Amino acid sequence: MTKAPEPAPDLPALQRRLADFAAARDWQRFHTPKNLASALSVEAAELVEIFQWLTPEQSAAVMADPATSARVEDEVADVLAYLLQFCLALDIDPLRALSAKIDRNELRFPARRAAPPTNKDHHSL
């Protein structure tokens, strides 16, 4: 009999686990917004490093290699962990912030159906 996958934890539950983890190690004193933003930047750079010299085709296939896919997943987890801790430190609801940003971008960048996107159209969210 195959075990059913466990449901993914929600963001507040993950934030609580991260806060409890830090508190148990007396790390919360280091988790200032500045330090967390810096750590987030470093972890994002470590994710970029994996892809740095890959061609577009190689980067699209990166998850096919078990060792590389494990590195990618670890770096994604590190980026998300620091982002969630940053949001907790500043009382930001990350899902609400993302939704509001998408709303603003939908107004700022209306959909165009007639022409394919150009390099100019590739803006960050």
RAHUKA-V311988 format. One record per residue. N is the residue number from 1. RES is the residue in three letters. OMEGA is omega in radians with two decimals (999 if undefined). Layout:
N:RES:OMEGA
N:RES:OMEGA
This chain:
1:MET:-3.13
2:THR:3.12
3:LYS:3.11
4:ALA:3.11
5:PRO:3.10
6:GLU:3.10
7:PRO:3.12
8:ALA:3.10
9:PRO:3.12
10:ASP:-3.08
11:LEU:3.11
12:PRO:3.12
13:ALA:3.10
14:LEU:3.10
15:GLN:3.10
16:ARG:3.12
17:ARG:3.12
18:LEU:3.13
19:ALA:3.11
20:ASP:3.11
21:PHE:-3.13
22:ALA:-3.12
23:ALA:-3.13
24:ALA:-3.13
25:ARG:-3.11
26:ASP:3.14
27:TRP:-3.03
28:GLN:3.11
29:ARG:3.11
30:PHE:-3.03
31:HIS:3.06
32:THR:3.10
33:PRO:3.13
34:LYS:-3.12
35:ASN:3.14
36:LEU:3.08
37:ALA:3.11
38:SER:3.13
39:ALA:3.09
40:LEU:3.12
41:SER:3.14
42:VAL:-3.13
43:GLU:3.07
44:ALA:3.10
45:ALA:3.10
46:GLU:3.05
47:LEU:3.10
48:VAL:-3.10
49:GLU:3.14
50:ILE:-3.05
51:PHE:-2.91
52:GLN:-3.03
53:TRP:-3.14
54:LEU:3.00
55:THR:3.07
56:PRO:3.14
57:GLU:3.10
58:GLN:-3.13
59:SER:3.12
60:ALA:-3.10
61:ALA:-3.01
62:VAL:-3.08
63:MET:3.11
64:ALA:3.12
65:ASP:-3.06
66:PRO:-3.12
67:ALA:-3.14
68:THR:-3.14
69:SER:3.09
70:ALA:3.09
71:ARG:3.13
72:VAL:-3.13
73:GLU:3.11
74:ASP:-3.14
75:GLU:3.06
76:VAL:3.12
77:ALA:3.13
78:ASP:3.12
79:VAL:-3.12
80:LEU:3.14
81:ALA:-3.14
82:TYR:3.10
83:LEU:3.12
84:LEU:3.10
85:GLN:3.08
86:PHE:3.13
87:CYS:3.11
88:LEU:-3.13
89:ALA:-3.10
90:LEU:3.12
91:ASP:3.08
92:ILE:3.01
93:ASP:-3.03
94:PRO:3.12
95:LEU:3.09
96:ARG:3.12
97:ALA:3.12
98:LEU:3.13
99:SER:3.12
100:ALA:3.13
101:LYS:3.08
102:ILE:3.09
103:ASP:3.13
104:ARG:-3.14
105:ASN:3.08
106:GLU:3.08
107:LEU:-3.10
108:ARG:-3.09
109:PHE:-3.13
110:PRO:-3.14
111:ALA:3.06
112:ARG:-3.09
113:ARG:-2.99
114:ALA:-3.03
115:ALA:3.07
116:PRO:3.14
117:PRO:3.07
118:THR:3.08
119:ASN:3.13
120:LYS:-3.07
121:ASP:-3.08
122:HIS:3.12
123:HIS:3.07
124:SER:3.07
125:LEU:999
